[in-house]
Amino acid sequence: MGRIGLALTLAGTAALLPGCFAEPVACPAIGHVAGVSLTVAANYADDVASLRLKACQDGICTDKDLILHPGATAVDQGCTPDGVCSATSSPDGTLQGFLELPALSESPIEATVTGASLSGTALPESTRTFTPKGDYPFGEQCGRVTIAALALDADGLRQL
């Protein structure tokens, strides 16, 4: 093979090489706030006027009154023939609160909820020790996300 043939072979091979490497995957530019989310069940929400959440992890405790917002669920509105899909948000009767933590790991958290009913009486105190869950919702290349989520109803706290 002459020099021109060798040069063409090398140029052709070089042109094919990028196809042998994985393309970089874009990760969503979504910030993740470390903390514990709390959902008050719909069948208990009418009894709740205010809640205070205390969460202790790795010897550090954070404690504050929660700002409670109405919860909602996504309702599928279907897809058009050209593939455009949509959904809407619909109130589901729950209440949602969030306690921001300085850091969140996958070590156990002891959470305690206290509060008041609409009539002003104290709600039963509820304590639960649970372990936050870690996952890769956007793939391993985008990093691990740790989630700490609880639900509160008349029976007390449970992990979601």
LOPA-910816 format. One record per atom (N, C-alpha, C): y, x, z; residue in one letter; atom name. Coordinates in nm, 3 decimals, always signed. Example, Ala and Ser with C-alpha at 12.3 -4.5 7.8 and 13.67 -1.06 7.14 Angstrom:
REM LOPA-910816
<<-0.569,+1.319,+0.780>,'A','N'>
<<-0.450,+1.230,+0.780>,'A','CA'>
<<-0.330,+1.320,+0.780>,'A','C'>
<<-0.225,+1.285,+0.708>,'S','N'>
<<-0.106,+1.367,+0.714>,'S','CA'>
<<+0.003,+1.290,+0.787>,'S','C'>
//
This chain:
REM LOPA-910816
<<-0.117,+0.085,+0.000>,'M','N'>
<<+0.000,+0.000,+0.000>,'M','CA'>
<<+0.123,+0.090,+0.000>,'M','C'>
<<+0.218,+0.057,-0.086>,'G','N'>
<<+0.338,+0.138,-0.095>,'G','CA'>
<<+0.435,+0.105,+0.018>,'G','C'>
<<+0.544,+0.180,+0.017>,'R','N'>
<<+0.645,+0.160,+0.122>,'R','CA'>
<<+0.707,+0.021,+0.113>,'R','C'>
<<+0.728,-0.029,-0.004>,'I','N'>
<<+0.787,-0.162,-0.019>,'I','CA'>
<<+0.690,-0.268,+0.033>,'I','C'>
<<+0.562,-0.256,+0.002>,'G','N'>
<<+0.462,-0.349,+0.053>,'G','CA'>
<<+0.454,-0.346,+0.205>,'G','C'>
<<+0.458,-0.226,+0.262>,'L','N'>
<<+0.455,-0.211,+0.407>,'L','CA'>
<<+0.579,-0.272,+0.470>,'L','C'>
<<+0.693,-0.249,+0.409>,'A','N'>
<<+0.818,-0.304,+0.462>,'A','CA'>
<<+0.816,-0.456,+0.459>,'A','C'>
<<+0.765,-0.514,+0.349>,'L','N'>
<<+0.756,-0.660,+0.340>,'L','CA'>
<<+0.657,-0.716,+0.442>,'L','C'>
<<+0.545,-0.648,+0.461>,'T','N'>
<<+0.446,-0.692,+0.559>,'T','CA'>
<<+0.506,-0.689,+0.700>,'T','C'>
<<+0.576,-0.580,+0.735>,'L','N'>
<<+0.639,-0.569,+0.867>,'L','CA'>
<<+0.748,-0.675,+0.885>,'L','C'>
<<+0.827,-0.700,+0.780>,'A','N'>
<<+0.933,-0.801,+0.789>,'A','CA'>
<<+0.872,-0.940,+0.808>,'A','C'>
<<+0.764,-0.970,+0.736>,'G','N'>
<<+0.697,-1.099,+0.752>,'G','CA'>
<<+0.638,-1.116,+0.890>,'G','C'>
<<+0.579,-1.010,+0.942>,'T','N'>
<<+0.521,-1.015,+1.077>,'T','CA'>
<<+0.631,-1.034,+1.180>,'T','C'>
<<+0.740,-0.962,+1.165>,'A','N'>
<<+0.853,-0.973,+1.259>,'A','CA'>
<<+0.910,-1.115,+1.257>,'A','C'>
<<+0.912,-1.177,+1.140>,'A','N'>
<<+0.965,-1.313,+1.131>,'A','CA'>
<<+0.875,-1.413,+1.201>,'A','C'>
<<+0.745,-1.386,+1.209>,'L','N'>
<<+0.651,-1.478,+1.273>,'L','CA'>
<<+0.642,-1.459,+1.424>,'L','C'>
<<+0.681,-1.343,+1.475>,'L','N'>
<<+0.666,-1.313,+1.618>,'L','CA'>
<<+0.736,-1.413,+1.711>,'L','C'>
<<+0.856,-1.460,+1.683>,'P','N'>
<<+0.917,-1.556,+1.777>,'P','CA'>
<<+0.833,-1.681,+1.800>,'P','C'>
<<+0.751,-1.719,+1.704>,'G','N'>
<<+0.663,-1.834,+1.721>,'G','CA'>
<<+0.551,-1.809,+1.820>,'G','C'>
<<+0.529,-1.682,+1.857>,'C','N'>
<<+0.423,-1.648,+1.951>,'C','CA'>
<<+0.468,-1.654,+2.096>,'C','C'>
<<+0.596,-1.669,+2.120>,'F','N'>
<<+0.648,-1.670,+2.256>,'F','CA'>
<<+0.691,-1.811,+2.293>,'F','C'>
<<+0.672,-1.846,+2.418>,'A','N'>
<<+0.710,-1.980,+2.465>,'A','CA'>
<<+0.861,-1.995,+2.461>,'A','C'>
<<+0.904,-2.110,+2.417>,'E','N'>
<<+1.047,-2.140,+2.416>,'E','CA'>
<<+1.092,-2.165,+2.560>,'E','C'>
<<+1.214,-2.123,+2.594>,'P','N'>
<<+1.262,-2.154,+2.728>,'P','CA'>
<<+1.277,-2.305,+2.746>,'P','C'>
<<+1.242,-2.353,+2.864>,'V','N'>
<<+1.249,-2.496,+2.893>,'V','CA'>
<<+1.375,-2.521,+2.975>,'V','C'>
<<+1.452,-2.617,+2.933>,'A','N'>
<<+1.575,-2.651,+3.005>,'A','CA'>
<<+1.540,-2.729,+3.131>,'A','C'>
<<+1.603,-2.693,+3.240>,'C','N'>
<<+1.587,-2.766,+3.366>,'C','CA'>
<<+1.707,-2.857,+3.385>,'C','C'>
<<+1.689,-2.974,+3.444>,'P','N'>
<<+1.802,-3.063,+3.464>,'P','CA'>
<<+1.903,-3.002,+3.560>,'P','C'>
<<+2.028,-3.024,+3.532>,'A','N'>
<<+2.134,-2.971,+3.617>,'A','CA'>
<<+2.165,-3.073,+3.727>,'A','C'>
<<+2.063,-3.103,+3.805>,'I','N'>
<<+2.076,-3.202,+3.913>,'I','CA'>
<<+2.070,-3.127,+4.045>,'I','C'>
<<+2.171,-3.147,+4.127>,'G','N'>
<<+2.171,-3.086,+4.259>,'G','CA'>
<<+2.080,-3.164,+4.353>,'G','C'>
<<+2.021,-3.095,+4.447>,'H','N'>
<<+1.934,-3.160,+4.545>,'H','CA'>
<<+1.993,-3.134,+4.683>,'H','C'>
<<+2.026,-3.240,+4.755>,'V','N'>
<<+2.081,-3.228,+4.889>,'V','CA'>
<<+1.966,-3.232,+4.988>,'V','C'>
<<+1.959,-3.134,+5.075>,'A','N'>
<<+1.853,-3.128,+5.175>,'A','CA'>
<<+1.879,-3.230,+5.284>,'A','C'>
<<+1.776,-3.309,+5.316>,'G','N'>
<<+1.792,-3.407,+5.422>,'G','CA'>
<<+1.677,-3.505,+5.428>,'G','C'>
<<+1.694,-3.603,+5.516>,'V','N'>
<<+1.593,-3.706,+5.537>,'V','CA'>
<<+1.651,-3.839,+5.490>,'V','C'>
<<+1.580,-3.905,+5.398>,'S','N'>
<<+1.622,-4.039,+5.355>,'S','CA'>
<<+1.547,-4.142,+5.438>,'S','C'>
<<+1.614,-4.252,+5.466>,'L','N'>
<<+1.555,-4.359,+5.547>,'L','CA'>
<<+1.574,-4.491,+5.475>,'L','C'>
<<+1.465,-4.565,+5.456>,'T','N'>
<<+1.469,-4.697,+5.396>,'T','CA'>
<<+1.431,-4.799,+5.503>,'T','C'>
<<+1.519,-4.895,+5.526>,'V','N'>
<<+1.489,-5.004,+5.618>,'V','CA'>
<<+1.425,-5.115,+5.535>,'V','C'>
<<+1.305,-5.155,+5.573>,'A','N'>
<<+1.229,-5.256,+5.499>,'A','CA'>
<<+1.309,-5.386,+5.488>,'A','C'>
<<+1.290,-5.456,+5.377>,'A','N'>
<<+1.362,-5.581,+5.351>,'A','CA'>
<<+1.339,-5.684,+5.461>,'A','C'>
<<+1.217,-5.689,+5.515>,'N','N'>
<<+1.187,-5.789,+5.617>,'N','CA'>
<<+1.241,-5.750,+5.756>,'N','C'>
<<+1.305,-5.632,+5.766>,'Y','N'>
<<+1.363,-5.587,+5.892>,'Y','CA'>
<<+1.514,-5.567,+5.880>,'Y','C'>
<<+1.564,-5.557,+5.758>,'A','N'>
<<+1.705,-5.522,+5.734>,'A','CA'>
<<+1.801,-5.623,+5.795>,'A','C'>
<<+1.765,-5.750,+5.797>,'D','N'>
<<+1.855,-5.852,+5.853>,'D','CA'>
<<+1.872,-5.837,+6.004>,'D','C'>
<<+1.784,-5.761,+6.069>,'D','N'>
<<+1.794,-5.739,+6.213>,'D','CA'>
<<+1.879,-5.616,+6.248>,'D','C'>
<<+1.914,-5.535,+6.149>,'V','N'>
<<+1.977,-5.405,+6.174>,'V','CA'>
<<+2.126,-5.410,+6.147>,'V','C'>
<<+2.205,-5.369,+6.249>,'A','N'>
<<+2.350,-5.356,+6.232>,'A','CA'>
<<+2.388,-5.210,+6.214>,'A','C'>
<<+2.324,-5.121,+6.291>,'S','N'>
<<+2.355,-4.978,+6.282>,'S','CA'>
<<+2.233,-4.897,+6.323>,'S','C'>
<<+2.227,-4.775,+6.270>,'L','N'>
<<+2.117,-4.684,+6.304>,'L','CA'>
<<+2.171,-4.543,+6.326>,'L','C'>
<<+2.104,-4.472,+6.414>,'R','N'>
<<+2.132,-4.331,+6.438>,'R','CA'>
<<+2.000,-4.257,+6.418>,'R','C'>
<<+2.004,-4.148,+6.341>,'L','N'>
<<+1.883,-4.070,+6.312>,'L','CA'>
<<+1.902,-3.928,+6.364>,'L','C'>
<<+1.801,-3.882,+6.436>,'K','N'>
<<+1.798,-3.743,+6.484>,'K','CA'>
<<+1.674,-3.679,+6.422>,'K','C'>
<<+1.693,-3.564,+6.356>,'A','N'>
<<+1.582,-3.494,+6.294>,'A','CA'>
<<+1.583,-3.349,+6.341>,'A','C'>
<<+1.468,-3.303,+6.391>,'C','N'>
<<+1.455,-3.165,+6.440>,'C','CA'>
<<+1.348,-3.094,+6.359>,'C','C'>
<<+1.385,-2.979,+6.302>,'Q','N'>
<<+1.292,-2.898,+6.225>,'Q','CA'>
<<+1.319,-2.752,+6.254>,'Q','C'>
<<+1.212,-2.678,+6.284>,'D','N'>
<<+1.222,-2.534,+6.312>,'D','CA'>
<<+1.326,-2.503,+6.420>,'D','C'>
<<+1.333,-2.587,+6.523>,'G','N'>
<<+1.422,-2.563,+6.635>,'G','CA'>
<<+1.567,-2.602,+6.613>,'G','C'>
<<+1.599,-2.658,+6.497>,'I','N'>
<<+1.736,-2.700,+6.466>,'I','CA'>
<<+1.737,-2.853,+6.456>,'I','C'>
<<+1.825,-2.915,+6.536>,'C','N'>
<<+1.835,-3.061,+6.535>,'C','CA'>
<<+1.967,-3.106,+6.474>,'C','C'>
<<+1.960,-3.211,+6.396>,'T','N'>
<<+2.078,-3.274,+6.337>,'T','CA'>
<<+2.071,-3.421,+6.372>,'T','C'>
<<+2.186,-3.479,+6.409>,'D','N'>
<<+2.188,-3.612,+6.465>,'D','CA'>
<<+2.317,-3.680,+6.421>,'D','C'>
<<+2.307,-3.800,+6.362>,'K','N'>
<<+2.430,-3.872,+6.326>,'K','CA'>
<<+2.402,-4.020,+6.300>,'K','C'>
<<+2.510,-4.098,+6.306>,'D','N'>
<<+2.502,-4.239,+6.268>,'D','CA'>
<<+2.489,-4.244,+6.117>,'D','C'>
<<+2.396,-4.327,+6.069>,'L','N'>
<<+2.374,-4.338,+5.925>,'L','CA'>
<<+2.469,-4.440,+5.865>,'L','C'>
<<+2.517,-4.410,+5.747>,'I','N'>
<<+2.589,-4.508,+5.667>,'I','CA'>
<<+2.482,-4.581,+5.587>,'I','C'>
<<+2.470,-4.711,+5.609>,'L','N'>
<<+2.365,-4.789,+5.544>,'L','CA'>
<<+2.420,-4.861,+5.421>,'L','C'>
<<+2.350,-4.843,+5.309>,'H','N'>
<<+2.387,-4.906,+5.183>,'H','CA'>
<<+2.275,-5.000,+5.139>,'H','C'>
<<+2.309,-5.107,+5.068>,'P','N'>
<<+2.204,-5.195,+5.016>,'P','CA'>
<<+2.113,-5.119,+4.920>,'P','C'>
<<+1.984,-5.139,+4.932>,'G','N'>
<<+1.888,-5.076,+4.842>,'G','CA'>
<<+1.872,-5.157,+4.715>,'G','C'>
<<+1.813,-5.094,+4.615>,'A','N'>
<<+1.792,-5.161,+4.486>,'A','CA'>
<<+1.666,-5.106,+4.422>,'A','C'>
<<+1.617,-5.180,+4.327>,'T','N'>
<<+1.501,-5.138,+4.250>,'T','CA'>
<<+1.536,-5.146,+4.101>,'T','C'>
<<+1.472,-5.062,+4.021>,'A','N'>
<<+1.496,-5.065,+3.876>,'A','CA'>
<<+1.413,-5.176,+3.813>,'A','C'>
<<+1.475,-5.253,+3.725>,'V','N'>
<<+1.408,-5.361,+3.655>,'V','CA'>
<<+1.406,-5.325,+3.506>,'V','C'>
<<+1.287,-5.311,+3.451>,'D','N'>
<<+1.269,-5.276,+3.311>,'D','CA'>
<<+1.321,-5.388,+3.221>,'D','C'>
<<+1.407,-5.353,+3.126>,'Q','N'>
<<+1.457,-5.452,+3.032>,'Q','CA'>
<<+1.394,-5.436,+2.894>,'Q','C'>
<<+1.292,-5.353,+2.887>,'G','N'>
<<+1.219,-5.337,+2.762>,'G','CA'>
<<+1.283,-5.240,+2.665>,'G','C'>
<<+1.224,-5.233,+2.547>,'C','N'>
<<+1.268,-5.141,+2.443>,'C','CA'>
<<+1.294,-5.217,+2.314>,'C','C'>
<<+1.389,-5.168,+2.237>,'T','N'>
<<+1.418,-5.225,+2.106>,'T','CA'>
<<+1.319,-5.167,+2.005>,'T','C'>
<<+1.307,-5.227,+1.887>,'P','N'>
<<+1.214,-5.175,+1.785>,'P','CA'>
<<+1.243,-5.030,+1.745>,'P','C'>
<<+1.369,-4.987,+1.758>,'D','N'>
<<+1.400,-4.849,+1.720>,'D','CA'>
<<+1.383,-4.751,+1.837>,'D','C'>
<<+1.323,-4.795,+1.948>,'G','N'>
<<+1.286,-4.705,+2.057>,'G','CA'>
<<+1.390,-4.685,+2.165>,'G','C'>
<<+1.495,-4.764,+2.168>,'V','N'>
<<+1.596,-4.753,+2.273>,'V','CA'>
<<+1.552,-4.842,+2.389>,'V','C'>
<<+1.533,-4.781,+2.505>,'C','N'>
<<+1.486,-4.855,+2.623>,'C','CA'>
<<+1.596,-4.862,+2.727>,'C','C'>
<<+1.589,-4.964,+2.813>,'S','N'>
<<+1.691,-4.976,+2.917>,'S','CA'>
<<+1.632,-5.040,+3.042>,'S','C'>
<<+1.707,-5.024,+3.150>,'A','N'>
<<+1.670,-5.084,+3.278>,'A','CA'>
<<+1.800,-5.119,+3.349>,'A','C'>
<<+1.789,-5.206,+3.447>,'T','N'>
<<+1.904,-5.242,+3.527>,'T','CA'>
<<+1.864,-5.232,+3.674>,'T','C'>
<<+1.961,-5.229,+3.759>,'S','N'>
<<+1.936,-5.220,+3.902>,'S','CA'>
<<+1.951,-5.358,+3.965>,'S','C'>
<<+1.858,-5.391,+4.054>,'S','N'>
<<+1.861,-5.521,+4.119>,'S','CA'>
<<+1.843,-5.503,+4.270>,'S','C'>
<<+1.926,-5.567,+4.352>,'P','N'>
<<+1.911,-5.555,+4.497>,'P','CA'>
<<+1.770,-5.596,+4.540>,'P','C'>
<<+1.714,-5.521,+4.636>,'D','N'>
<<+1.578,-5.552,+4.681>,'D','CA'>
<<+1.572,-5.591,+4.829>,'D','C'>
<<+1.688,-5.604,+4.894>,'G','N'>
<<+1.691,-5.647,+5.033>,'G','CA'>
<<+1.676,-5.536,+5.135>,'G','C'>
<<+1.649,-5.414,+5.090>,'T','N'>
<<+1.637,-5.302,+5.182>,'T','CA'>
<<+1.775,-5.246,+5.215>,'T','C'>
<<+1.778,-5.157,+5.313>,'L','N'>
<<+1.897,-5.076,+5.343>,'L','CA'>
<<+1.857,-4.931,+5.328>,'L','C'>
<<+1.950,-4.847,+5.281>,'Q','N'>
<<+1.923,-4.706,+5.259>,'Q','CA'>
<<+2.022,-4.622,+5.338>,'Q','C'>
<<+1.971,-4.517,+5.403>,'G','N'>
<<+2.055,-4.422,+5.474>,'G','CA'>
<<+2.006,-4.281,+5.449>,'G','C'>
<<+2.090,-4.181,+5.476>,'F','N'>
<<+2.053,-4.042,+5.450>,'F','CA'>
<<+2.116,-3.953,+5.556>,'F','C'>
<<+2.036,-3.862,+5.610>,'L','N'>
<<+2.082,-3.763,+5.706>,'L','CA'>
<<+2.072,-3.626,+5.640>,'L','C'>
<<+2.186,-3.565,+5.612>,'E','N'>
<<+2.187,-3.433,+5.550>,'E','CA'>
<<+2.150,-3.328,+5.655>,'E','C'>
<<+2.064,-3.235,+5.615>,'L','N'>
<<+2.021,-3.126,+5.703>,'L','CA'>
<<+2.075,-2.994,+5.650>,'L','C'>
<<+2.095,-2.895,+5.738>,'P','N'>
<<+2.144,-2.766,+5.690>,'P','CA'>
<<+2.043,-2.697,+5.597>,'P','C'>
<<+1.917,-2.722,+5.618>,'A','N'>
<<+1.810,-2.667,+5.534>,'A','CA'>
<<+1.690,-2.760,+5.549>,'A','C'>
<<+1.601,-2.756,+5.452>,'L','N'>
<<+1.481,-2.839,+5.458>,'L','CA'>
<<+1.365,-2.757,+5.406>,'L','C'>
<<+1.260,-2.749,+5.488>,'S','N'>
<<+1.139,-2.677,+5.447>,'S','CA'>
<<+1.021,-2.774,+5.458>,'S','C'>
<<+0.903,-2.721,+5.432>,'E','N'>
<<+0.783,-2.804,+5.443>,'E','CA'>
<<+0.717,-2.792,+5.580>,'E','C'>
<<+0.793,-2.753,+5.680>,'S','N'>
<<+0.740,-2.753,+5.816>,'S','CA'>
<<+0.770,-2.889,+5.880>,'S','C'>
<<+0.695,-2.926,+5.984>,'P','N'>
<<+0.708,-3.060,+6.043>,'P','CA'>
<<+0.850,-3.091,+6.093>,'P','C'>
<<+0.884,-3.217,+6.083>,'I','N'>
<<+1.012,-3.271,+6.133>,'I','CA'>
<<+0.978,-3.377,+6.237>,'I','C'>
<<+1.049,-3.373,+6.349>,'E','N'>
<<+1.040,-3.483,+6.446>,'E','CA'>
<<+1.165,-3.567,+6.429>,'E','C'>
<<+1.146,-3.691,+6.387>,'A','N'>
<<+1.258,-3.782,+6.361>,'A','CA'>
<<+1.258,-3.895,+6.464>,'A','C'>
<<+1.376,-3.927,+6.514>,'T','N'>
<<+1.391,-4.038,+6.609>,'T','CA'>
<<+1.503,-4.129,+6.560>,'T','C'>
<<+1.475,-4.258,+6.555>,'V','N'>
<<+1.574,-4.357,+6.513>,'V','CA'>
<<+1.605,-4.448,+6.630>,'V','C'>
<<+1.734,-4.468,+6.654>,'T','N'>
<<+1.781,-4.567,+6.750>,'T','CA'>
<<+1.883,-4.653,+6.677>,'T','C'>
<<+1.917,-4.767,+6.734>,'G','N'>
<<+2.015,-4.850,+6.667>,'G','CA'>
<<+2.045,-4.977,+6.742>,'G','C'>
<<+2.125,-5.060,+6.676>,'A','N'>
<<+2.164,-5.188,+6.735>,'A','CA'>
<<+2.136,-5.299,+6.635>,'A','C'>
<<+2.104,-5.416,+6.689>,'S','N'>
<<+2.080,-5.535,+6.606>,'S','CA'>
<<+2.214,-5.602,+6.577>,'S','C'>
<<+2.212,-5.700,+6.492>,'L','N'>
<<+2.335,-5.774,+6.461>,'L','CA'>
<<+2.391,-5.847,+6.583>,'L','C'>
<<+2.303,-5.882,+6.678>,'S','N'>
<<+2.349,-5.948,+6.800>,'S','CA'>
<<+2.401,-5.849,+6.903>,'S','C'>
<<+2.389,-5.719,+6.873>,'G','N'>
<<+2.441,-5.617,+6.964>,'G','CA'>
<<+2.337,-5.558,+7.059>,'G','C'>
<<+2.217,-5.611,+7.059>,'T','N'>
<<+2.113,-5.556,+7.146>,'T','CA'>
<<+2.053,-5.430,+7.083>,'T','C'>
<<+1.999,-5.345,+7.169>,'A','N'>
<<+1.939,-5.221,+7.121>,'A','CA'>
<<+1.809,-5.249,+7.046>,'A','C'>
<<+1.791,-5.182,+6.934>,'L','N'>
<<+1.664,-5.188,+6.862>,'L','CA'>
<<+1.566,-5.095,+6.932>,'L','C'>
<<+1.436,-5.118,+6.920>,'P','N'>
<<+1.340,-5.027,+6.982>,'P','CA'>
<<+1.353,-4.886,+6.922>,'P','C'>
<<+1.352,-4.785,+7.009>,'E','N'>
<<+1.355,-4.646,+6.962>,'E','CA'>
<<+1.221,-4.615,+6.895>,'E','C'>
<<+1.226,-4.542,+6.785>,'S','N'>
<<+1.104,-4.507,+6.713>,'S','CA'>
<<+1.107,-4.358,+6.679>,'S','C'>
<<+0.998,-4.289,+6.709>,'T','N'>
<<+0.987,-4.146,+6.681>,'T','CA'>
<<+0.863,-4.121,+6.597>,'T','C'>
<<+0.875,-4.030,+6.500>,'R','N'>
<<+0.762,-3.994,+6.413>,'R','CA'>
<<+0.775,-3.845,+6.380>,'R','C'>
<<+0.664,-3.774,+6.392>,'T','N'>
<<+0.657,-3.637,+6.344>,'T','CA'>
<<+0.585,-3.641,+6.210>,'T','C'>
<<+0.646,-3.581,+6.108>,'F','N'>
<<+0.590,-3.584,+5.974>,'F','CA'>
<<+0.621,-3.453,+5.903>,'F','C'>
<<+0.549,-3.429,+5.795>,'T','N'>
<<+0.569,-3.307,+5.717>,'T','CA'>
<<+0.627,-3.344,+5.580>,'T','C'>
<<+0.746,-3.289,+5.547>,'P','N'>
<<+0.804,-3.314,+5.415>,'P','CA'>
<<+0.709,-3.270,+5.304>,'P','C'>
<<+0.725,-3.331,+5.187>,'K','N'>
<<+0.638,-3.301,+5.073>,'K','CA'>
<<+0.715,-3.220,+4.969>,'K','C'>
<<+0.650,-3.118,+4.916>,'G','N'>
<<+0.709,-3.038,+4.808>,'G','CA'>
<<+0.639,-3.067,+4.677>,'G','C'>
<<+0.716,-3.064,+4.569>,'D','N'>
<<+0.660,-3.091,+4.437>,'D','CA'>
<<+0.747,-3.024,+4.331>,'D','C'>
<<+0.698,-3.022,+4.209>,'Y','N'>
<<+0.770,-2.968,+4.095>,'Y','CA'>
<<+0.796,-3.084,+3.997>,'Y','C'>
<<+0.892,-3.170,+4.025>,'P','N'>
<<+0.910,-3.288,+3.940>,'P','CA'>
<<+0.955,-3.255,+3.797>,'P','C'>
<<+1.012,-3.137,+3.776>,'F','N'>
<<+1.060,-3.099,+3.643>,'F','CA'>
<<+0.982,-2.982,+3.586>,'F','C'>
<<+0.867,-2.950,+3.647>,'G','N'>
<<+0.786,-2.837,+3.603>,'G','CA'>
<<+0.809,-2.716,+3.693>,'G','C'>
<<+0.709,-2.629,+3.699>,'E','N'>
<<+0.717,-2.512,+3.787>,'E','CA'>
<<+0.833,-2.419,+3.751>,'E','C'>
<<+0.872,-2.416,+3.624>,'Q','N'>
<<+0.981,-2.328,+3.582>,'Q','CA'>
<<+1.116,-2.371,+3.641>,'Q','C'>
<<+1.126,-2.494,+3.690>,'C','N'>
<<+1.253,-2.546,+3.742>,'C','CA'>
<<+1.261,-2.540,+3.895>,'C','C'>
<<+1.159,-2.492,+3.961>,'G','N'>
<<+1.165,-2.478,+4.107>,'G','CA'>
<<+1.107,-2.596,+4.182>,'G','C'>
<<+1.072,-2.568,+4.306>,'R','N'>
<<+1.010,-2.667,+4.395>,'R','CA'>
<<+1.118,-2.749,+4.465>,'R','C'>
<<+1.095,-2.879,+4.475>,'V','N'>
<<+1.186,-2.971,+4.544>,'V','CA'>
<<+1.111,-3.028,+4.664>,'V','C'>
<<+1.175,-3.022,+4.780>,'T','N'>
<<+1.115,-3.074,+4.903>,'T','CA'>
<<+1.180,-3.207,+4.936>,'T','C'>
<<+1.096,-3.307,+4.966>,'I','N'>
<<+1.143,-3.443,+4.994>,'I','CA'>
<<+1.098,-3.485,+5.134>,'I','C'>
<<+1.191,-3.539,+5.211>,'A','N'>
<<+1.160,-3.595,+5.343>,'A','CA'>
<<+1.209,-3.739,+5.343>,'A','C'>
<<+1.114,-3.833,+5.341>,'A','N'>
<<+1.151,-3.975,+5.330>,'A','CA'>
<<+1.074,-4.057,+5.432>,'A','C'>
<<+1.147,-4.146,+5.499>,'L','N'>
<<+1.089,-4.234,+5.600>,'L','CA'>
<<+1.124,-4.379,+5.570>,'L','C'>
<<+1.042,-4.469,+5.622>,'A','N'>
<<+1.071,-4.612,+5.616>,'A','CA'>
<<+1.069,-4.666,+5.760>,'A','C'>
<<+1.153,-4.764,+5.785>,'L','N'>
<<+1.161,-4.827,+5.917>,'L','CA'>
<<+1.139,-4.976,+5.900>,'L','C'>
<<+1.049,-5.030,+5.984>,'D','N'>
<<+1.031,-5.175,+5.990>,'D','CA'>
<<+1.009,-5.212,+6.138>,'D','C'>
<<+0.970,-5.333,+6.165>,'A','N'>
<<+0.952,-5.379,+6.302>,'A','CA'>
<<+0.845,-5.299,+6.376>,'A','C'>
<<+0.752,-5.237,+6.304>,'D','N'>
<<+0.647,-5.156,+6.367>,'D','CA'>
<<+0.691,-5.012,+6.394>,'D','C'>
<<+0.807,-4.971,+6.344>,'G','N'>
<<+0.857,-4.836,+6.367>,'G','CA'>
<<+0.868,-4.756,+6.239>,'G','C'>
<<+0.871,-4.624,+6.255>,'L','N'>
<<+0.886,-4.531,+6.142>,'L','CA'>
<<+0.752,-4.497,+6.079>,'L','C'>
<<+0.754,-4.477,+5.948>,'R','N'>
<<+0.638,-4.424,+5.877>,'R','CA'>
<<+0.690,-4.337,+5.763>,'R','C'>
<<+0.609,-4.243,+5.722>,'Q','N'>
<<+0.648,-4.154,+5.612>,'Q','CA'>
<<+0.623,-4.223,+5.477>,'Q','C'>
<<+0.714,-4.202,+5.385>,'L','N'>
<<+0.697,-4.252,+5.248>,'L','CA'>
<<+0.636,-4.143,+5.162>,'L','C'>
//
